[in-house]
Amino acid sequence: MSVDVEDWFQVGAFESVISRDDWDNLPLRVTDNVLRILDMFAEAQIKATFFTLGWVARRNGALVRRIADAGHEIASHGWDHARVFTLDRRQFGKDIAAARKVLEDAAGVPVIGYRAPSFSIDQRTPWAYLELAEQGYAYSSSVAPVAHDHYGWRDAPRFAFHPLPANELLEIPVTTAMVGGRRVAAGGGGFFRVLPYAFSRWAIRQVNREEGRPAIFYFHPWEIDPAQPRVPGAPMRSRLRHYTNLERMADKLRSLVNEFAWDRMDALAERERRTVTGLAA
């Protein structure tokens, strides 16, 4: 189980209409939403990984510490949600180093995991794994192995793999299911909000029971916040993706966290490292 900790105005869907220069002037809602999530997880007695923006941690270190003190993993979501393929290796290295430092300072624990904003590690960014390995990250969960207009690396493996030769860095892609011989996204986010809950139940059971593998699920704090501000001038497709079924998300999540067994990504990475055979050639 994973949570991508970013606020309502930091999403890729609104990057064309909300400038980063304006972020400090917008109302922050991420704290209250994360506290609700922590309560939900405590009730279900599960632990999860919170992939957190450095930008958020700098402004609310107490929230990061509270997540860690509750027994959840703190991992990096980069500094300010810049997609990896919009950066070069030097810029990416500075981004993940800055985020890691502020997260570790706030949480008081090591940060060993990373998730790229918008799953933006793909075939265009082979240097990203080199940089993650050089900086000592143990795992990444930055690949969506599907074709999508917003993100996706269609030909990537569906399950955990070593992206570098002779290096133990592990990539753990978000979950996909097989429908009629085609991969379909089944790991959370907007797909979980839009599709019936029964689809997610079926997809997770397919991955768990038929393929014998763990499911990787993610969502965002703003997805349980139907009262968040509406963004004027945003493209219609972006509005539909962002706002659809926000009012139903919390109840669906509550069903999900109680129906299945969930754990932190670092614990999963350790188990998957023993499962993956060999390193990349």
ABEGO torsion letter per residue (X at the ends): XBBBBBBAAABAAAAAABBAAAAAABBBAAAAAAAAAAAAAAAAGBBBBBBBBAAAAAABAAAAAAAAAAGBBBBBAEAAGBBAAABBAAAAAAAAAAAAAAAAAAAGBBBABBBBBGGABBAABAAAAAAAAAAGBABBBABBBBBBAABEBAABBABBBBABBGBABBBBBBBBBBBGGBBBBAAEEAAAAABBAAAAAAAAAAAAAAAGBBBBBBBBAAAABAABBBBBGBBAAAAAAAABGAAAAAAAAAAAAAABBBBBAAAAAAAAAAABBEBBX
